[in-house]
Amino acid sequence: MALIKSKGTLAEQVVHNFLMGHKIKHKMHPTIKGSPDLILPDRRLAVFIHGCFWHKCSKHYVAPKSNLGYWIPKLKRNVVRDKQSKKILRKQGYKVMVVWEHEIKDKSKLKSKFLNDK
């Protein structure tokens, strides 16, 4: 677990590069309550970049087959924390967007998420 990155992941790098390439102003890992992965300050948009396993994607999540006593509560806590974080950010006046790991592989999905939300 100690080797698993929580910041600077490949998914975050892809989104960051996409935003930079489209000259969309953003800030990675802002220090605001709710801890989004990035914000677009001009749009008051908070963005979470979720891995399909870690945040239980409805399309791609596959439950672990071993060490269930550890993994099931761990993943459940992640999902609960996600809901709490979204609520905190909305109270601060942010719109909240989730970009799933599987969406990052398709540039047209990134375009529709970020370029149609202006």
N, C-alpha and C positions, 0 to 999 in steps of 0.2 A: 504493500500500500504506500509506503514512503516514496517509492519511485514514480507513483502516478501524479502527473502534474495537474494542478488546479488552475494555473494561470500560464499563458503562453502556449496553449495547446495548438496543434496543427489546425483544428477547426477555427480557433480564434485568429490565427495568422491568416487563414484564407479569407475570413470576413474582413479583417483589417485591410488586407491588400485590395479586396474588392472595393471597399469604401474609399481608400486612398486613390485607386484608379479612376473612380467616378467623382473625385473631388468632393466627397461628402464629409463634412466636418464632424469629427467624433472624438471621444476620449475613452481610452481603454482603462479598465479597472478603476473607475472613479471611486473616491472615498465618500460615498453617500449611503444612507441607511437603505437596506434592501440589497446591497452589494450586487448590482448588475454587472455583467461582463463588460459592457460598454454603454455609453450614452451618446445620443445625438442632441446636444444642448439646444440647437436652434429649433428642433422639433419637439423638445421635451419628451424624448423617446428613450426609454430604457430597454436594453436588449440583453436577453439571456441566450447563451449558446449552450444547448444541452446535448450531451451524449445520449444516444438511444438506450444504452444499458443503464447508465447512472441515474437517469431521470425517468425511466420506464416509459419509453416511447410506445404509443398505442399501436404503431405499425411494426416495429422491429424488436421490441423487448422480448428477450428469451430469458426465462427464470434460470438462475444458477441451479446446477444439479448437486452440488456438494456444499458443505458448510452452511446449510440453510439457516442455522441458528444465528449466524453472523449476518449473512447477506440480506435476508428478508427484512429484518428490522432496519438495517442500514439504508436500504433503498427506499423503504417506507418513510424514514426520516427525511431523506432527500426530497421526496415528493411533498411532504408536509411543509418543509422549509421553503420550497418553491412557491407554494400558495401564499405563505406568510410574506415572503419577499415581494411578491406581486402586489399584495394588499398594501403594504407599507409604501411602495413606490407610487401607487395610484393615489394614496392619501397626500403624497407630496406633489401631486399634479402631473405625474408622468403617465404617458401611455406606455404600455408594456408589450413587448414583442418577444416571442421565443423563436429562435432559429435552431432547428433540429440538425443533428449531425448528418442525417441522410439528405437534408435539403441543401447542404453546402456543396454536395457533389454535383448539383444541377445549377449551373449559373443562371438559368432562366428563372428559377425560384428565388434566387437572391435578388435578381433584378426586380421581380414583381414585389418582393417584400420591401426593398429599400427605395426603388425609383418610382413606384406608384404611390408611395406614402408621403409625398411632399406637400 
